[in-house]
Amino acid sequence: MKRLLLLFIGASTAAALSSCTKTELVENTANRSYVYTILQNQWQWDNGVTYQVYYDKAIPALTDYYLLEGSVNVAISFDDEASYDILPTTFNGVAYSVNYTVGNVTIYAEDPLADSEIEVPLPENAVVKVILSEADFAGEL
């Protein structure tokens, strides 16, 4: 009797499991990524500032929403996208940082000590990845 009961339970379980259909989860990705290259000769200097260079890039999709409620992440690659460093980072003795506003991202490369006596070398070609992510804004604390 126990064998018959176990056989019935096993068959019922197998039938129930085989009748289930696999449902694929399709995630609604609300993230957007933008990739661009900064060539070595595209870095700019401010007048009289030798310890810092910068590069401005217009990102029209970077709206008020991402500035105030979403998320903006920026990373930089110096090895043809084999790896990325999330900004801010220091690479080969140069400190990299980012500032963003509505519609614009600025990458800075500077002497880590901001020593006006040091002239920062122009960085090599760099690939920059900007990721804009939506978020459920929970309010200010």
Secondary structure, 3 states (H helix, E strand, C coil): CHHHHHHHHHHHHHHHHHHCCCCCCCCCCCCEEEEEEECHHHCEECCCCCCEEEEEEECCCCCHHHHHCCEEEEEEECCCCCCCEECCEEECCEEEEEEEECCEEEEEEECCCCCCCCCCCCCCCEEEEEEEECCCCCCCC
